[in-house]
């Protein structure tokens, strides 16, 4: 009697256990076994090809602060030049650069034109360059038939007595044959007072007059104002 009372609960427990096992094995409510669940395969075209977006949120105050600008120093003005009201005192120990004074032949510094006049027939171009330096320019010399028969070199006068000295060298011998002198300031009256008045006059172009001394190897070209343009010593 006691076993019979206990049967229904035991049968119920057995039935619940068997039903749970059937459900666990995939049986449906009608007792049919269900197929086991399979993992669903994703086609390659639907698979993601890019990494998932990752957003980084920067919280306020977490970013580094920019460096403070460095102030550049203000440009300084150049120092003003100090003006001396009086020149500095002479320094006797200060070396002074002095060029040696050129040594000229006797009589050249007294009258360079007269000295060169005495060298006619002896001086050559090399002698003139050695005494006067390099010529400023040159031009050909012509005879009465307008044929070139020499060369004229123009030199500055190192003595400062004349503006310029022109030396005419013969083409055949290469020797000095004429000296042309260009005075700084000389009038025809000064020339007559120094060389005399024994001359022959001839009119030249541009209103100029050509005087040729009879007793000297000297020709003088004078402009229409009476100023001497050049002296020709031969």
C-alpha positions as CSV (number, residue, x, y, z in Angstrom):
1,X,0.0,0.0,0.0
2,X,2.8,2.3,0.8
3,X,4.7,1.5,-2.5
4,X,1.5,2.1,-4.5
5,X,1.3,5.6,-3.0
6,X,4.8,6.3,-4.1
7,X,4.4,5.2,-7.7
8,X,2.8,8.2,-9.3
9,X,5.5,10.6,-8.2
10,X,8.2,8.2,-9.5
11,X,6.5,7.7,-12.8
12,X,6.1,11.5,-13.2
13,X,9.7,12.0,-12.5
14,X,10.7,9.3,-15.0
15,X,8.5,10.8,-17.7
16,X,9.9,14.3,-17.1
17,X,13.4,13.0,-17.3
18,X,12.7,11.1,-20.6
19,X,10.9,14.1,-22.1
20,X,13.8,16.4,-21.2
21,X,16.2,14.0,-22.8
22,X,14.2,13.8,-26.0
23,X,14.0,17.6,-26.2
24,X,17.7,17.7,-25.5
25,X,18.3,15.3,-28.4
26,X,16.3,17.5,-30.7
27,X,12.9,15.8,-30.7
28,X,9.9,18.0,-31.4
29,X,6.6,17.9,-29.6
30,X,5.4,15.0,-31.9
31,X,8.4,12.9,-31.1
32,X,10.3,13.5,-34.4
33,X,14.1,14.0,-34.1
34,X,15.2,17.4,-35.3
35,X,18.4,17.9,-37.3
36,X,21.4,19.2,-35.3
37,X,22.0,23.0,-35.6
38,X,24.7,24.0,-38.0
39,X,26.9,27.2,-38.0
40,X,25.7,29.5,-40.8
41,X,28.6,30.2,-43.3
42,X,29.0,33.8,-44.5
43,X,29.8,34.2,-48.2
44,X,33.2,35.8,-49.0
45,X,31.6,38.8,-50.7
46,X,29.7,39.6,-47.5
47,X,32.7,39.3,-45.2
48,X,34.0,42.7,-43.9
49,X,37.3,43.7,-45.7
50,X,38.0,46.8,-43.6
51,X,39.0,47.1,-40.0
52,X,36.3,48.2,-37.7
53,X,36.3,52.0,-37.1
54,X,37.9,52.9,-33.9
55,X,37.1,56.4,-32.6
56,X,39.4,58.0,-30.1
57,X,37.9,60.6,-27.9
58,X,40.3,63.1,-26.5
59,X,39.1,64.4,-23.2
60,X,39.5,68.1,-22.4
61,X,42.8,68.8,-20.7
62,X,44.5,65.7,-22.0
63,X,46.1,67.2,-25.1
64,X,49.6,68.6,-24.7
65,X,49.8,72.4,-24.4
66,X,51.7,74.2,-27.3
67,X,55.1,75.6,-26.4
68,X,55.1,79.3,-25.5
69,X,56.6,81.5,-28.3
70,X,60.2,82.6,-27.6
71,X,60.5,86.3,-27.7
72,X,63.3,87.5,-30.1
73,X,65.6,90.2,-28.7
74,X,65.1,93.6,-30.2
75,X,67.8,94.6,-32.7
76,X,70.3,97.0,-31.3
77,X,71.1,100.2,-33.2
78,X,74.6,100.5,-34.5
79,X,76.9,102.8,-32.4
80,X,77.0,106.3,-33.6
81,X,80.3,107.5,-35.1
82,X,82.1,109.7,-32.6
83,X,83.0,113.0,-34.1
84,X,86.2,114.5,-32.9
85,X,86.2,118.2,-32.5
86,X,90.0,118.4,-32.9
87,X,92.3,116.1,-34.9
88,X,94.3,113.6,-32.9
89,X,97.7,114.5,-31.7
90,X,100.6,113.5,-34.1
91,X,102.2,110.2,-33.3
92,X,105.9,110.4,-34.0
93,X,106.3,106.6,-33.9
94,X,103.6,106.0,-36.5
95,X,105.2,104.7,-39.7
96,X,104.6,106.9,-42.7
97,X,104.6,105.3,-46.2
98,X,106.7,107.4,-48.5
99,X,107.3,106.7,-52.2
100,X,110.8,107.3,-53.3
101,X,111.3,110.3,-55.4
102,X,112.1,109.4,-59.0
103,X,115.6,110.3,-60.1
104,X,115.6,112.3,-63.4
105,X,118.5,113.2,-65.6
106,X,120.2,116.6,-65.0
107,X,118.2,119.4,-66.5
108,X,115.0,117.5,-66.9
109,X,113.1,118.8,-63.9
110,X,114.2,122.4,-64.8
111,X,112.7,122.3,-68.2
112,X,111.5,118.9,-69.6
113,X,110.9,120.2,-73.1
114,X,114.3,121.8,-73.4
115,X,115.9,118.5,-72.1
116,X,114.0,116.4,-74.7
117,X,115.0,118.9,-77.4
118,X,118.6,118.1,-76.7
119,X,117.9,114.4,-77.1
120,X,117.0,114.7,-80.8
121,X,118.7,112.1,-82.9
122,X,119.7,110.0,-79.9
123,X,116.6,109.0,-78.0
124,X,114.5,106.0,-79.0
125,X,111.1,104.8,-78.0
126,X,112.5,102.7,-75.2
127,X,114.4,105.6,-73.8
128,X,111.3,107.8,-73.8
129,X,109.2,105.1,-72.0
130,X,111.9,104.6,-69.4
131,X,111.9,108.3,-68.6
132,X,108.2,109.3,-69.1
133,X,106.4,106.0,-68.5
134,X,103.7,104.5,-70.8
135,X,102.3,106.8,-73.4
136,X,98.7,107.9,-73.2
137,X,98.1,107.5,-76.9
138,X,99.9,107.4,-80.3
139,X,99.2,108.6,-83.8
140,X,101.0,108.2,-87.2
141,X,103.3,110.9,-88.5
142,X,103.1,111.9,-92.2
143,X,105.4,113.6,-94.7
144,X,104.5,116.2,-97.3
145,X,102.9,113.6,-99.6
146,X,100.7,112.2,-96.8
147,X,102.7,109.1,-96.5
148,X,103.4,107.6,-93.0
149,X,107.0,108.2,-92.1
150,X,107.0,108.0,-88.3
151,X,105.1,107.5,-85.1
152,X,104.1,110.1,-82.5
153,X,103.7,109.1,-78.8
154,X,101.9,111.3,-76.3
155,X,103.2,111.5,-72.7
156,X,102.1,113.4,-69.6
157,X,104.8,115.7,-68.3
158,X,106.0,114.2,-64.9
159,X,107.3,117.6,-63.8
160,X,103.9,119.3,-64.3
161,X,105.4,122.1,-66.3
162,X,103.5,121.3,-69.4
163,X,100.1,119.7,-70.1
164,X,101.5,117.1,-72.5
165,X,104.6,116.1,-74.4
166,X,104.5,114.5,-77.9
167,X,107.6,112.7,-79.2
168,X,107.9,112.0,-83.0
169,X,110.1,109.0,-83.9
170,X,111.4,108.5,-87.4
171,X,110.1,105.3,-89.1
172,X,113.4,104.4,-90.7
173,X,115.8,105.0,-87.9
174,X,113.4,104.9,-84.9
175,X,115.1,107.9,-83.4
176,X,113.6,111.1,-81.9
177,X,113.2,113.8,-84.5
178,X,110.6,116.2,-83.2
179,X,109.2,117.3,-79.8
180,X,105.7,118.8,-79.6
181,X,105.1,120.8,-76.3
182,X,101.6,121.8,-75.1
183,X,101.9,124.6,-72.5
184,X,99.5,124.9,-69.6
185,X,99.3,128.7,-70.1
186,X,101.3,130.7,-72.5
187,X,100.5,133.6,-74.8
188,X,102.2,134.7,-78.0
189,X,103.6,137.7,-76.1
190,X,105.2,135.4,-73.6
191,X,106.7,133.4,-76.4
192,X,108.1,136.5,-78.1
193,X,109.5,137.7,-74.8
194,X,111.3,134.3,-74.3
195,X,112.4,133.4,-77.8
196,X,112.3,136.7,-79.7
197,X,110.3,137.8,-82.7
198,X,112.4,136.7,-85.7
199,X,109.6,134.7,-87.2
200,X,107.7,134.0,-90.4
201,X,103.9,133.9,-90.1
202,X,101.4,131.8,-92.0
203,X,97.6,131.5,-91.6
204,X,96.3,128.2,-90.5
205,X,92.7,126.8,-90.3
206,X,90.2,127.8,-87.7
207,X,91.6,131.3,-87.5
208,X,94.9,130.1,-86.0
209,X,98.4,131.4,-87.0
210,X,101.6,129.4,-87.5
211,X,104.8,131.1,-86.6
212,X,108.2,129.6,-87.7
213,X,111.3,131.0,-86.2
214,X,114.1,131.9,-88.6
215,X,117.0,131.6,-86.2
216,X,115.7,128.7,-84.1
217,X,114.4,125.1,-84.7
218,X,111.1,126.2,-83.3
219,X,107.5,126.5,-84.6
220,X,104.6,128.0,-82.7
221,X,100.9,127.5,-83.3
222,X,98.7,130.2,-81.8
223,X,94.9,130.5,-81.7
224,X,92.9,133.5,-82.7
225,X,92.9,134.8,-79.1
226,X,96.7,134.8,-79.0
227,X,97.1,131.8,-76.8
228,X,99.9,129.3,-77.7
229,X,98.5,125.9,-78.6
230,X,101.7,124.0,-79.1
231,X,105.5,124.4,-79.7
232,X,107.3,122.3,-82.2
233,X,111.0,121.7,-81.6
234,X,113.0,120.0,-84.4
